[in-house]
Structures are given as C-alpha cells and as structure tokens.
Amino acid sequence: MVKMNVWEATKAADIPNNFKLISSTWAMKKKSNGTFRARVNARGFMQVPGEHFNSDCISSPVTNEATIRVVMVLSVVFGWANQLVDVKGAFLCGNF
C-alpha cells in the first residue's frame, strides 16, 4: 500500500480542531492456503453529510458478471471495438 501510494499519513496536529476523526477497524480473513487477507474498514456510520463528504457527489459504479457478458455479446453482434479503461479517481468526484 505504501509502494502504490494508496494512503497518506496525517499527523494529529495537522487536523483542525472543529473536525472529528473517523475511526477504523481491521477485518482479517484466513485463506485456504493458511495466509491472511487483511483490510481496513472505515466506520461510515460516524460520517456527517456535508462535513465528511459531499452528498451531491455520491456514486458507486458497480457491475456484475451478467452485465459484462451482455456488453461483450452486444459488442460482437454489432462489431463494436472494446477498450479497457481504468479510472483511478472514480470515487473522488474530481473534474476529469
């Protein structure tokens, strides 16, 4: 995570007094090969709309296997060109 620059550490002194931190918890799962998978979960129930996030900018682009198959079939039938796109800022609500 450090190598890919996924997160940034912030000192407590850099956080304004009128802001409240959102705590997190670790979720661990043991894989079948004996190794562990770990992830950090932010406690979203502590978030306040307008303070921790912009309520006008909530999106969750998701898909499932059936949708991908339908799009692939349509692309073959209609001769569409397929292209893979990875949007790194999909959840940041930034201007692209």
Phi and psi in radians as a Rosetta constraint file:
Dihedral C 1 N 2 CA 2 C 2 CIRCULARHARMONIC -1.223 0.35
Dihedral N 2 CA 2 C 2 N 3 CIRCULARHARMONIC -0.741 0.35
Dihedral C 2 N 3 CA 3 C 3 CIRCULARHARMONIC -1.054 0.35
Dihedral N 3 CA 3 C 3 N 4 CIRCULARHARMONIC -0.675 0.35
Dihedral C 3 N 4 CA 4 C 4 CIRCULARHARMONIC -1.557 0.35
Dihedral N 4 CA 4 C 4 N 5 CIRCULARHARMONIC 0.024 0.35
Dihedral C 4 N 5 CA 5 C 5 CIRCULARHARMONIC 0.978 0.35
Dihedral N 5 CA 5 C 5 N 6 CIRCULARHARMONIC 0.862 0.35
Dihedral C 5 N 6 CA 6 C 6 CIRCULARHARMONIC -1.364 0.35
Dihedral N 6 CA 6 C 6 N 7 CIRCULARHARMONIC -0.569 0.35
Dihedral C 6 N 7 CA 7 C 7 CIRCULARHARMONIC -2.391 0.35
Dihedral N 7 CA 7 C 7 N 8 CIRCULARHARMONIC 2.930 0.35
Dihedral C 7 N 8 CA 8 C 8 CIRCULARHARMONIC -2.344 0.35
Dihedral N 8 CA 8 C 8 N 9 CIRCULARHARMONIC 2.220 0.35
Dihedral C 8 N 9 CA 9 C 9 CIRCULARHARMONIC -1.309 0.35
Dihedral N 9 CA 9 C 9 N 10 CIRCULARHARMONIC 2.442 0.35
Dihedral C 9 N 10 CA 10 C 10 CIRCULARHARMONIC -2.203 0.35
Dihedral N 10 CA 10 C 10 N 11 CIRCULARHARMONIC 2.338 0.35
Dihedral C 10 N 11 CA 11 C 11 CIRCULARHARMONIC -1.338 0.35
Dihedral N 11 CA 11 C 11 N 12 CIRCULARHARMONIC 2.557 0.35
Dihedral C 11 N 12 CA 12 C 12 CIRCULARHARMONIC -1.069 0.35
Dihedral N 12 CA 12 C 12 N 13 CIRCULARHARMONIC -0.529 0.35
Dihedral C 12 N 13 CA 13 C 13 CIRCULARHARMONIC -1.201 0.35
Dihedral N 13 CA 13 C 13 N 14 CIRCULARHARMONIC -0.398 0.35
Dihedral C 13 N 14 CA 14 C 14 CIRCULARHARMONIC -1.448 0.35
Dihedral N 14 CA 14 C 14 N 15 CIRCULARHARMONIC -0.134 0.35
Dihedral C 14 N 15 CA 15 C 15 CIRCULARHARMONIC -1.566 0.35
Dihedral N 15 CA 15 C 15 N 16 CIRCULARHARMONIC 2.223 0.35
Dihedral C 15 N 16 CA 16 C 16 CIRCULARHARMONIC -1.045 0.35
Dihedral N 16 CA 16 C 16 N 17 CIRCULARHARMONIC 2.649 0.35
Dihedral C 16 N 17 CA 17 C 17 CIRCULARHARMONIC -1.111 0.35
Dihedral N 17 CA 17 C 17 N 18 CIRCULARHARMONIC -0.514 0.35
Dihedral C 17 N 18 CA 18 C 18 CIRCULARHARMONIC -1.474 0.35
Dihedral N 18 CA 18 C 18 N 19 CIRCULARHARMONIC 0.079 0.35
Dihedral C 18 N 19 CA 19 C 19 CIRCULARHARMONIC -1.845 0.35
Dihedral N 19 CA 19 C 19 N 20 CIRCULARHARMONIC 2.506 0.35
Dihedral C 19 N 20 CA 20 C 20 CIRCULARHARMONIC -1.937 0.35
Dihedral N 20 CA 20 C 20 N 21 CIRCULARHARMONIC 2.288 0.35
Dihedral C 20 N 21 CA 21 C 21 CIRCULARHARMONIC -1.269 0.35
Dihedral N 21 CA 21 C 21 N 22 CIRCULARHARMONIC 2.586 0.35
Dihedral C 21 N 22 CA 22 C 22 CIRCULARHARMONIC -1.701 0.35
Dihedral N 22 CA 22 C 22 N 23 CIRCULARHARMONIC 2.164 0.35
Dihedral C 22 N 23 CA 23 C 23 CIRCULARHARMONIC -1.353 0.35
Dihedral N 23 CA 23 C 23 N 24 CIRCULARHARMONIC 2.940 0.35
Dihedral C 23 N 24 CA 24 C 24 CIRCULARHARMONIC -2.425 0.35
Dihedral N 24 CA 24 C 24 N 25 CIRCULARHARMONIC 2.951 0.35
Dihedral C 24 N 25 CA 25 C 25 CIRCULARHARMONIC -2.471 0.35
Dihedral N 25 CA 25 C 25 N 26 CIRCULARHARMONIC 2.685 0.35
Dihedral C 25 N 26 CA 26 C 26 CIRCULARHARMONIC -1.664 0.35
Dihedral N 26 CA 26 C 26 N 27 CIRCULARHARMONIC 2.461 0.35
Dihedral C 26 N 27 CA 27 C 27 CIRCULARHARMONIC -2.060 0.35
Dihedral N 27 CA 27 C 27 N 28 CIRCULARHARMONIC 2.135 0.35
Dihedral C 27 N 28 CA 28 C 28 CIRCULARHARMONIC -2.003 0.35
Dihedral N 28 CA 28 C 28 N 29 CIRCULARHARMONIC 2.451 0.35
Dihedral C 28 N 29 CA 29 C 29 CIRCULARHARMONIC -2.389 0.35
Dihedral N 29 CA 29 C 29 N 30 CIRCULARHARMONIC 2.329 0.35
Dihedral C 29 N 30 CA 30 C 30 CIRCULARHARMONIC -1.547 0.35
Dihedral N 30 CA 30 C 30 N 31 CIRCULARHARMONIC 2.202 0.35
Dihedral C 30 N 31 CA 31 C 31 CIRCULARHARMONIC -1.407 0.35
Dihedral N 31 CA 31 C 31 N 32 CIRCULARHARMONIC 2.937 0.35
Dihedral C 31 N 32 CA 32 C 32 CIRCULARHARMONIC -1.167 0.35
Dihedral N 32 CA 32 C 32 N 33 CIRCULARHARMONIC -0.427 0.35
Dihedral C 32 N 33 CA 33 C 33 CIRCULARHARMONIC -1.531 0.35
Dihedral N 33 CA 33 C 33 N 34 CIRCULARHARMONIC 0.080 0.35
Dihedral C 33 N 34 CA 34 C 34 CIRCULARHARMONIC 1.673 0.35
Dihedral N 34 CA 34 C 34 N 35 CIRCULARHARMONIC -0.191 0.35
Dihedral C 34 N 35 CA 35 C 35 CIRCULARHARMONIC -1.463 0.35
Dihedral N 35 CA 35 C 35 N 36 CIRCULARHARMONIC 2.943 0.35
Dihedral C 35 N 36 CA 36 C 36 CIRCULARHARMONIC -1.964 0.35
Dihedral N 36 CA 36 C 36 N 37 CIRCULARHARMONIC 2.599 0.35
Dihedral C 36 N 37 CA 37 C 37 CIRCULARHARMONIC -1.979 0.35
Dihedral N 37 CA 37 C 37 N 38 CIRCULARHARMONIC 2.253 0.35
Dihedral C 37 N 38 CA 38 C 38 CIRCULARHARMONIC -2.194 0.35
Dihedral N 38 CA 38 C 38 N 39 CIRCULARHARMONIC 2.554 0.35
Dihedral C 38 N 39 CA 39 C 39 CIRCULARHARMONIC -2.572 0.35
Dihedral N 39 CA 39 C 39 N 40 CIRCULARHARMONIC 2.707 0.35
Dihedral C 39 N 40 CA 40 C 40 CIRCULARHARMONIC -1.795 0.35
Dihedral N 40 CA 40 C 40 N 41 CIRCULARHARMONIC 2.269 0.35
Dihedral C 40 N 41 CA 41 C 41 CIRCULARHARMONIC -1.981 0.35
Dihedral N 41 CA 41 C 41 N 42 CIRCULARHARMONIC 2.144 0.35
Dihedral C 41 N 42 CA 42 C 42 CIRCULARHARMONIC -1.349 0.35
Dihedral N 42 CA 42 C 42 N 43 CIRCULARHARMONIC 2.503 0.35
Dihedral C 42 N 43 CA 43 C 43 CIRCULARHARMONIC -1.480 0.35
Dihedral N 43 CA 43 C 43 N 44 CIRCULARHARMONIC 1.584 0.35
Dihedral C 43 N 44 CA 44 C 44 CIRCULARHARMONIC -1.120 0.35
Dihedral N 44 CA 44 C 44 N 45 CIRCULARHARMONIC -0.412 0.35
Dihedral C 44 N 45 CA 45 C 45 CIRCULARHARMONIC -1.166 0.35
Dihedral N 45 CA 45 C 45 N 46 CIRCULARHARMONIC -0.235 0.35
Dihedral C 45 N 46 CA 46 C 46 CIRCULARHARMONIC -1.528 0.35
Dihedral N 46 CA 46 C 46 N 47 CIRCULARHARMONIC -0.132 0.35
Dihedral C 46 N 47 CA 47 C 47 CIRCULARHARMONIC -1.303 0.35
Dihedral N 47 CA 47 C 47 N 48 CIRCULARHARMONIC 2.524 0.35
Dihedral C 47 N 48 CA 48 C 48 CIRCULARHARMONIC -1.988 0.35
Dihedral N 48 CA 48 C 48 N 49 CIRCULARHARMONIC 2.122 0.35
Dihedral C 48 N 49 CA 49 C 49 CIRCULARHARMONIC -1.004 0.35
Dihedral N 49 CA 49 C 49 N 50 CIRCULARHARMONIC 2.364 0.35
Dihedral C 49 N 50 CA 50 C 50 CIRCULARHARMONIC 1.548 0.35
Dihedral N 50 CA 50 C 50 N 51 CIRCULARHARMONIC -0.388 0.35
Dihedral C 50 N 51 CA 51 C 51 CIRCULARHARMONIC -1.780 0.35
Dihedral N 51 CA 51 C 51 N 52 CIRCULARHARMONIC -0.867 0.35
Dihedral C 51 N 52 CA 52 C 52 CIRCULARHARMONIC -1.690 0.35
Dihedral N 52 CA 52 C 52 N 53 CIRCULARHARMONIC -0.352 0.35
Dihedral C 52 N 53 CA 53 C 53 CIRCULARHARMONIC -2.709 0.35
Dihedral N 53 CA 53 C 53 N 54 CIRCULARHARMONIC 2.767 0.35
Dihedral C 53 N 54 CA 54 C 54 CIRCULARHARMONIC -1.566 0.35
Dihedral N 54 CA 54 C 54 N 55 CIRCULARHARMONIC 2.027 0.35
Dihedral C 54 N 55 CA 55 C 55 CIRCULARHARMONIC -1.179 0.35
Dihedral N 55 CA 55 C 55 N 56 CIRCULARHARMONIC -0.290 0.35
Dihedral C 55 N 56 CA 56 C 56 CIRCULARHARMONIC -1.398 0.35
Dihedral N 56 CA 56 C 56 N 57 CIRCULARHARMONIC -0.162 0.35
Dihedral C 56 N 57 CA 57 C 57 CIRCULARHARMONIC -2.130 0.35
Dihedral N 57 CA 57 C 57 N 58 CIRCULARHARMONIC 0.808 0.35
Dihedral C 57 N 58 CA 58 C 58 CIRCULARHARMONIC -1.821 0.35
Dihedral N 58 CA 58 C 58 N 59 CIRCULARHARMONIC 2.097 0.35
Dihedral C 58 N 59 CA 59 C 59 CIRCULARHARMONIC -2.574 0.35
Dihedral N 59 CA 59 C 59 N 60 CIRCULARHARMONIC 2.642 0.35
Dihedral C 59 N 60 CA 60 C 60 CIRCULARHARMONIC -2.441 0.35
Dihedral N 60 CA 60 C 60 N 61 CIRCULARHARMONIC 1.476 0.35
Dihedral C 60 N 61 CA 61 C 61 CIRCULARHARMONIC -1.217 0.35
Dihedral N 61 CA 61 C 61 N 62 CIRCULARHARMONIC 1.915 0.35
Dihedral C 61 N 62 CA 62 C 62 CIRCULARHARMONIC -2.266 0.35
Dihedral N 62 CA 62 C 62 N 63 CIRCULARHARMONIC 2.806 0.35
Dihedral C 62 N 63 CA 63 C 63 CIRCULARHARMONIC -2.621 0.35
Dihedral N 63 CA 63 C 63 N 64 CIRCULARHARMONIC 2.962 0.35
Dihedral C 63 N 64 CA 64 C 64 CIRCULARHARMONIC -2.279 0.35
Dihedral N 64 CA 64 C 64 N 65 CIRCULARHARMONIC 3.072 0.35
Dihedral C 64 N 65 CA 65 C 65 CIRCULARHARMONIC -1.080 0.35
Dihedral N 65 CA 65 C 65 N 66 CIRCULARHARMONIC -0.666 0.35
Dihedral C 65 N 66 CA 66 C 66 CIRCULARHARMONIC -1.109 0.35
Dihedral N 66 CA 66 C 66 N 67 CIRCULARHARMONIC -0.697 0.35
Dihedral C 66 N 67 CA 67 C 67 CIRCULARHARMONIC -1.124 0.35
Dihedral N 67 CA 67 C 67 N 68 CIRCULARHARMONIC -0.746 0.35
Dihedral C 67 N 68 CA 68 C 68 CIRCULARHARMONIC -1.098 0.35
Dihedral N 68 CA 68 C 68 N 69 CIRCULARHARMONIC -0.724 0.35
Dihedral C 68 N 69 CA 69 C 69 CIRCULARHARMONIC -1.133 0.35
Dihedral N 69 CA 69 C 69 N 70 CIRCULARHARMONIC -0.714 0.35
Dihedral C 69 N 70 CA 70 C 70 CIRCULARHARMONIC -1.103 0.35
Dihedral N 70 CA 70 C 70 N 71 CIRCULARHARMONIC -0.765 0.35
Dihedral C 70 N 71 CA 71 C 71 CIRCULARHARMONIC -1.119 0.35
Dihedral N 71 CA 71 C 71 N 72 CIRCULARHARMONIC -0.694 0.35
Dihedral C 71 N 72 CA 72 C 72 CIRCULARHARMONIC -1.142 0.35
Dihedral N 72 CA 72 C 72 N 73 CIRCULARHARMONIC -0.727 0.35
Dihedral C 72 N 73 CA 73 C 73 CIRCULARHARMONIC -1.120 0.35
Dihedral N 73 CA 73 C 73 N 74 CIRCULARHARMONIC -0.768 0.35
Dihedral C 73 N 74 CA 74 C 74 CIRCULARHARMONIC -1.086 0.35
Dihedral N 74 CA 74 C 74 N 75 CIRCULARHARMONIC -0.645 0.35
Dihedral C 74 N 75 CA 75 C 75 CIRCULARHARMONIC -1.180 0.35
Dihedral N 75 CA 75 C 75 N 76 CIRCULARHARMONIC -0.591 0.35
Dihedral C 75 N 76 CA 76 C 76 CIRCULARHARMONIC -1.256 0.35
Dihedral N 76 CA 76 C 76 N 77 CIRCULARHARMONIC -0.790 0.35
Dihedral C 76 N 77 CA 77 C 77 CIRCULARHARMONIC -1.113 0.35
Dihedral N 77 CA 77 C 77 N 78 CIRCULARHARMONIC -0.759 0.35
Dihedral C 77 N 78 CA 78 C 78 CIRCULARHARMONIC -1.679 0.35
Dihedral N 78 CA 78 C 78 N 79 CIRCULARHARMONIC 0.011 0.35
Dihedral C 78 N 79 CA 79 C 79 CIRCULARHARMONIC 1.228 0.35
Dihedral N 79 CA 79 C 79 N 80 CIRCULARHARMONIC 0.531 0.35
Dihedral C 79 N 80 CA 80 C 80 CIRCULARHARMONIC -1.285 0.35
Dihedral N 80 CA 80 C 80 N 81 CIRCULARHARMONIC 2.609 0.35
Dihedral C 80 N 81 CA 81 C 81 CIRCULARHARMONIC -1.511 0.35
Dihedral N 81 CA 81 C 81 N 82 CIRCULARHARMONIC 2.296 0.35
Dihedral C 81 N 82 CA 82 C 82 CIRCULARHARMONIC -1.662 0.35
Dihedral N 82 CA 82 C 82 N 83 CIRCULARHARMONIC 2.507 0.35
Dihedral C 82 N 83 CA 83 C 83 CIRCULARHARMONIC -2.565 0.35
Dihedral N 83 CA 83 C 83 N 84 CIRCULARHARMONIC 2.361 0.35
Dihedral C 83 N 84 CA 84 C 84 CIRCULARHARMONIC -1.585 0.35
Dihedral N 84 CA 84 C 84 N 85 CIRCULARHARMONIC 2.271 0.35
Dihedral C 84 N 85 CA 85 C 85 CIRCULARHARMONIC -2.236 0.35
Dihedral N 85 CA 85 C 85 N 86 CIRCULARHARMONIC 2.276 0.35
Dihedral C 85 N 86 CA 86 C 86 CIRCULARHARMONIC -2.022 0.35
Dihedral N 86 CA 86 C 86 N 87 CIRCULARHARMONIC 1.963 0.35
Dihedral C 86 N 87 CA 87 C 87 CIRCULARHARMONIC -1.731 0.35
Dihedral N 87 CA 87 C 87 N 88 CIRCULARHARMONIC 1.909 0.35
Dihedral C 87 N 88 CA 88 C 88 CIRCULARHARMONIC -1.259 0.35
Dihedral N 88 CA 88 C 88 N 89 CIRCULARHARMONIC -0.478 0.35
Dihedral C 88 N 89 CA 89 C 89 CIRCULARHARMONIC -1.773 0.35
Dihedral N 89 CA 89 C 89 N 90 CIRCULARHARMONIC 0.543 0.35
Dihedral C 89 N 90 CA 90 C 90 CIRCULARHARMONIC -1.068 0.35
Dihedral N 90 CA 90 C 90 N 91 CIRCULARHARMONIC -0.575 0.35
Dihedral C 90 N 91 CA 91 C 91 CIRCULARHARMONIC -1.822 0.35
Dihedral N 91 CA 91 C 91 N 92 CIRCULARHARMONIC 0.139 0.35
Dihedral C 91 N 92 CA 92 C 92 CIRCULARHARMONIC -1.607 0.35
Dihedral N 92 CA 92 C 92 N 93 CIRCULARHARMONIC -0.159 0.35
Dihedral C 92 N 93 CA 93 C 93 CIRCULARHARMONIC 1.001 0.35
Dihedral N 93 CA 93 C 93 N 94 CIRCULARHARMONIC 0.627 0.35
Dihedral C 93 N 94 CA 94 C 94 CIRCULARHARMONIC -1.573 0.35
Dihedral N 94 CA 94 C 94 N 95 CIRCULARHARMONIC 2.948 0.35
Dihedral C 94 N 95 CA 95 C 95 CIRCULARHARMONIC -1.526 0.35
Dihedral N 95 CA 95 C 95 N 96 CIRCULARHARMONIC 2.234 0.35
